[in-house]
Amino acid sequence: MYTYYAFRAMKYPIPKWMQITITVLQLSQMVVGCFVNYKAYVYKQNTSSCAVTYANIFWSFAMYAIYFGLFLHFFCVSYLPKKPKTKVNDENEHKKHK
């Protein structure tokens, strides 16, 4: 990941499919992180041996959930098609410039 971001920072051209793949992998990483925290919580609730504290589970889950939201927003803004302007908006813009 750091190599990818280094190349991006240097404005090195990276194929769109690779950009999308890396973002999807990052989203997957956040889902797995949330799942691991959920399982740790379930183990603790079932009085199984689990050395993770509830505070750690809470803050780790919060971090992964926030990262997931940020990466999802980035994915939607960067890779999903933009909505075309409606004709009404185009006419209003045209009237404003007259």
Summary of the structure (lengths in Angstrom):
residues: 98
radius of gyration: 21.1
end to end distance: 49.6
largest distance: 72.8
contacts: 207
relative contact order: 0.11
helix: 76%
strand: 0%
